Amino acid sequence: ANISKDNGGLEFVFPYGATLNAQKPALPVLSSGPISYPLNRPVAAVYPDPSAQKPGHGRICALGSVKMFDDEFLELEKNKQLL
């Protein structure tokens, strides 16, 4: 992914990853961006469980590659800011 004035965003390295299909009520929280392939695809999403008894409980986060947090990639681009 890449930062530019037109696109906004955060530069990060996403090695060996997969894109996600996020459908309501899930929300994509991180995407591949306009200069990567595939274009503008979700790579991380969250799902808030609407049946949770207390607000803020019952959430799931899916990430297409946890390898982006390995020591080898953590210091590259802005990966550390995603933690």
C-alpha contacts under 8 A as a table, 3 or more apart, distances in Angstrom:
res1	aa1	res2	aa2	distance
1	A	9	G	7.84
1	A	10	L	6.82
1	A	11	E	4.98
1	A	12	F	5.81
1	A	13	V	7.28
1	A	31	S	7.95
1	A	32	S	5.47
1	A	33	G	5.09
1	A	34	P	7.44
1	A	35	I	6.68
1	A	36	S	6.19
2	N	9	G	6.88
2	N	10	L	6.32
2	N	11	E	4.67
2	N	12	F	7.53
2	N	33	G	6.82
2	N	34	P	7.95
2	N	35	I	7.05
3	I	7	N	6.60
3	I	8	G	5.39
3	I	9	G	5.26
3	I	10	L	5.64
3	I	11	E	5.84
4	S	7	N	5.33
4	S	8	G	5.45
4	S	9	G	7.53
5	K	8	G	5.69
7	N	34	P	7.83
9	G	33	G	7.99
10	L	78	K	6.95
11	E	77	E	5.80
11	E	78	K	5.76
11	E	79	N	7.80
12	F	76	L	7.24
12	F	77	E	5.16
12	F	78	K	5.19
12	F	79	N	5.21
13	V	68	M	6.36
13	V	73	F	6.97
13	V	76	L	6.65
13	V	77	E	6.47
13	V	78	K	7.83
13	V	79	N	6.61
14	F	17	G	6.08
14	F	65	S	6.84
14	F	67	K	7.57
14	F	68	M	5.44
15	P	65	S	6.93
15	P	67	K	6.35
15	P	68	M	6.06
16	Y	65	S	6.47
16	Y	67	K	7.15
17	G	43	V	7.80
17	G	64	G	5.14
17	G	65	S	4.48
17	G	67	K	7.86
18	A	43	V	6.73
18	A	64	G	4.71
18	A	65	S	6.62
19	T	41	R	6.09
19	T	42	P	5.66
19	T	43	V	4.74
19	T	44	A	7.86
19	T	64	G	5.82
20	L	41	R	7.22
20	L	42	P	5.41
20	L	43	V	5.61
20	L	44	A	7.00
20	L	45	A	7.68
20	L	64	G	6.73
21	N	42	P	6.99
22	A	26	A	5.69
22	A	27	L	6.34
22	A	28	P	6.13
22	A	42	P	7.31
22	A	45	A	6.59
23	Q	26	A	5.46
23	Q	27	L	7.30
24	K	27	L	6.81
25	P	47	Y	6.51
25	P	48	P	7.22
26	A	45	A	6.57
26	A	46	V	5.54
26	A	47	Y	4.30
26	A	48	P	6.83
27	L	45	A	5.36
27	L	46	V	5.35
27	L	47	Y	6.42
28	P	31	S	7.27
28	P	42	P	5.70
28	P	43	V	7.59
28	P	44	A	5.87
28	P	45	A	4.06
28	P	46	V	6.47
29	V	42	P	7.34
29	V	43	V	7.95
29	V	44	A	5.63
29	V	45	A	5.17
29	V	46	V	6.98
30	L	42	P	5.81
30	L	43	V	5.65
30	L	44	A	5.01
30	L	45	A	6.93
31	S	40	N	5.71
31	S	41	R	5.18
31	S	42	P	4.11
31	S	43	V	5.14
31	S	44	A	6.87
32	S	36	S	6.20
32	S	37	Y	7.53
32	S	38	P	7.22
32	S	39	L	6.28
32	S	40	N	4.98
32	S	41	R	5.26
32	S	42	P	6.34
32	S	43	V	6.48
33	G	36	S	5.98
33	G	39	L	5.80
33	G	40	N	4.37
33	G	41	R	7.06
34	P	39	L	5.11
34	P	40	N	5.47
35	I	39	L	6.60
36	S	39	L	5.52
36	S	40	N	7.70
38	P	41	R	6.36
42	P	45	A	7.03
43	V	63	L	6.00
43	V	64	G	5.22
43	V	65	S	7.89
44	A	61	C	7.23
44	A	62	A	5.53
44	A	63	L	4.39
44	A	64	G	6.20
45	A	61	C	5.76
45	A	62	A	5.36
45	A	63	L	6.74
46	V	59	R	6.99
46	V	60	I	5.57
46	V	61	C	4.33
46	V	62	A	6.29
47	Y	59	R	5.57
47	Y	60	I	5.13
47	Y	61	C	6.41
48	P	56	G	7.86
48	P	57	H	7.82
48	P	58	G	6.19
48	P	59	R	4.54
48	P	60	I	6.67
49	D	52	A	5.58
49	D	57	H	7.49
49	D	58	G	5.08
49	D	59	R	5.78
52	A	55	P	6.91
52	A	57	H	5.89
52	A	58	G	5.58
53	Q	57	H	7.40
54	K	57	H	5.71
56	G	59	R	7.30
63	L	66	V	6.61
65	S	68	M	6.24
66	V	69	F	5.75
66	V	70	D	7.35
67	K	70	D	5.17
67	K	73	F	7.42
68	M	73	F	5.50
68	M	74	L	6.29
68	M	79	N	6.82
69	F	72	E	7.99
69	F	73	F	6.22
69	F	74	L	5.04
69	F	79	N	6.96
69	F	80	K	7.48
70	D	73	F	5.57
70	D	74	L	5.78
71	D	74	L	5.25
71	D	75	E	7.29
72	E	75	E	7.34
73	F	76	L	5.28
73	F	79	N	7.30
74	L	78	K	7.87
74	L	79	N	5.29
74	L	80	K	5.49
75	E	78	K	7.21
75	E	79	N	6.58
75	E	80	K	6.41
76	L	79	N	6.26
78	K	81	Q	5.57
78	K	82	L	7.31
79	N	82	L	5.49
79	N	83	L	7.51
80	K	83	L	5.69
